[in-house]
Amino acid sequence: MSVRPLVAGNWKMNGTRSALKELGLMAEGYDAALRASVDLMICPPAPLVFLAAGAAIGTRIGIGAQDCHAEASGAFTGEVSAEMIADAGAGAVIVGHSERRQYFKETDAVVEAKARAAIRAGLAAIVCVGETREEREAGKTLGVVGRQVARSVPEGATPATVIVAYEPVWAIGTGLTPTTADIAEVHALIRKKLVGRHGKQAAGIRILYGGSVKPANAKELMAVPNVDGALVGGASLKAADFLAIAAAYR
Ligand code: PGA
């Protein structure tokens, strides 16, 4: 099955309104040839989602959020629901990013509930998984990632509702990346788990690679089997870098 790739940018806790000019530059660089071959998405911090969604109208660049609460509304001071994110004009939300799992103690069960909330609200859930350095060194990568996929991806996942992002924790923001053989092994495992549980349509679920994706390595990483795009952190803050990564699909 041929899967249309997605290059998504995670701005993390970076950017004020002035950063939206980068979104404008991305839109200018997202020319017909790129549009024919790859989807683009930017996930800005929550206060910018509404403005970014407005700015992205007519550009075909998708807008996503970085996290959501599992409940639709209620007494959860400081939280943002998937319904609010959808209402702000976004089409997706990242759930279970390793920084959420690590700093905010999110478990697979919490991530799964957030992913279900995203789908309930009509958003695509970008479910992140990935092993720590200690887990990789102990030879536990496939076990850890397989378990995270089994427990964090909700029942009935489809290509429209779920995107999986494999992000080795030790590769995020470090300049380090796994070998292409290691990435291929993990992505093949994720594909097998998805198809085993969700049926053959799960062959169309996009599996992104994330962790130190840069213009210099994008072509090599995006050529790995079962890598259907990238989740980009640092290099998504500047339009020139982000477009250079997307250009791997030119
Ligand atoms: P990085 O982050 O590209 O800066 O390594 C990736 C991510 O955390 O999504």
Residues whose N, C-alpha, C, O or C-beta is under 5 A from the ligand:
A	BS01	PGA	N10 A171 I172 G173 T174 G210 G211 S212 V213 L231 V232 G233 G234 A235
